[in-house]
Amino acid sequence: MLAEGDTFTAERTLTQGDFDAFAALSGDDNPIHVDPAFAARTRFGRTVSHGMLLYGLVCAALGQAAPGAAHLAQELIFPAPTYTDEPLRIALRTVEADAAARRAVVETTITRPDGETVCRGTTSLCWEA
């Protein structure tokens, strides 16, 4: 069970191979994610991550920080692109915790090395009795 104020961080660098594997798994083969030549001609200038791949990083971090917790709700926004080969910092901070109800709300943030946030939101969790 998490307590208010608990924090957890993890790091991950996504590669083009990660983008390609996620596209194959999800069926989302939008060229902005998997075709470097196409993506080079867009406003991004190179391939960008799938938002749900970033959500997967959040889920993995939550699984480490809160083993056994079930996700009740997730809110996310993606204010900036995530590119290949950038080290990402996944940060979790418990903003609400109710031990009696076995529930918690966790603020989730993914940032690039330049400090820009690429994903942020909140996750509501619960634990079985």
C-alpha positions in Angstrom: 0.0 0.0 0.0 1.3 3.5 -0.8 1.4 6.4 1.6 0.8 10.0 0.7 4.1 11.5 -0.4 5.7 8.3 -1.6 7.8 8.6 -4.7 9.3 6.3 -7.3 11.4 6.9 -10.3 12.6 4.7 -13.2 14.5 5.4 -16.4 14.1 4.0 -19.9 15.4 4.9 -23.3 13.1 3.9 -26.2 14.6 2.8 -29.5 13.2 2.7 -33.0 13.0 -1.1 -32.4 10.7 -0.4 -29.4 8.5 1.8 -31.6 8.4 -0.9 -34.3 7.7 -3.7 -31.9 4.8 -1.7 -30.3 3.4 -1.0 -33.8 3.5 -4.7 -34.7 1.8 -5.6 -31.4 -0.8 -2.9 -31.4 -1.5 -2.7 -35.1 -0.8 1.1 -35.0 1.7 1.4 -37.8 1.2 5.1 -38.4 4.3 6.2 -40.3 5.0 9.0 -37.8 6.0 6.2 -35.4 7.7 3.6 -37.7 8.9 5.3 -40.9 12.0 7.5 -40.3 12.0 8.9 -43.9 8.3 9.9 -43.6 8.7 11.3 -40.1 11.7 13.4 -41.2 9.3 15.4 -43.5 6.8 16.1 -40.7 6.9 18.9 -38.1 8.6 16.5 -35.7 11.5 15.8 -38.0 11.9 12.2 -36.8 9.8 9.4 -35.5 7.8 9.9 -32.3 6.5 7.4 -29.7 3.0 6.0 -29.5 1.2 7.6 -26.6 0.2 4.1 -25.4 3.8 3.0 -25.4 4.5 5.8 -22.9 1.5 4.6 -20.9 3.1 1.2 -20.9 6.1 2.7 -19.2 3.8 4.3 -16.6 2.2 0.9 -16.0 5.5 -0.8 -15.6 6.7 1.8 -13.0 3.4 1.4 -11.1 3.8 -2.3 -11.1 7.2 -1.9 -9.4 6.1 0.9 -7.0 2.7 -0.6 -6.1 2.8 -4.4 -6.5 -0.7 -6.0 -6.6 -2.5 -2.8 -7.2 -5.3 -2.7 -9.8 -5.8 0.4 -12.0 -9.2 2.0 -11.5 -8.7 5.0 -13.7 -6.0 6.7 -15.7 -5.9 10.3 -17.1 -3.0 11.2 -19.4 -1.9 14.0 -21.7 1.1 14.1 -24.0 2.2 17.7 -24.2 5.4 17.1 -26.1 6.8 14.4 -28.4 9.0 11.6 -27.3 11.8 10.6 -29.7 14.0 7.6 -30.1 17.2 7.2 -28.1 16.3 9.9 -25.5 16.7 8.8 -21.9 13.3 9.2 -20.2 12.6 9.7 -16.5 9.3 8.1 -15.2 8.3 9.7 -11.9 5.5 8.7 -9.6 4.2 10.6 -6.6 1.4 9.5 -4.3 -0.9 12.5 -3.9 -3.7 10.8 -2.0 -3.8 7.6 0.0 -6.5 6.0 2.0 -5.2 2.9 3.8 -8.7 1.9 5.2 -10.2 2.0 1.7 -7.1 0.5 0.2 -6.9 3.2 -2.5 -4.4 5.7 -3.7 -4.0 8.4 -6.4 -0.6 8.7 -8.0 0.7 11.6 -10.1 2.6 10.3 -13.1 5.2 12.2 -15.2 7.6 11.3 -17.9 10.3 13.8 -18.8 13.0 14.1 -21.4 16.6 15.0 -20.5 15.9 18.7 -21.3 13.3 18.7 -18.6 10.3 18.9 -20.9 7.3 16.8 -19.9 6.2 14.3 -22.5 3.5 12.6 -20.5 1.6 13.5 -17.3 -1.5 12.5 -15.5 -2.9 10.7 -12.6 -3.7 7.0 -11.8 -6.2 5.8 -9.3 -5.2 2.5 -7.7 -6.8 0.0 -5.3 -5.7 -3.2 -3.5 -7.9 -6.2 -2.7 -8.5 -6.9 1.0 
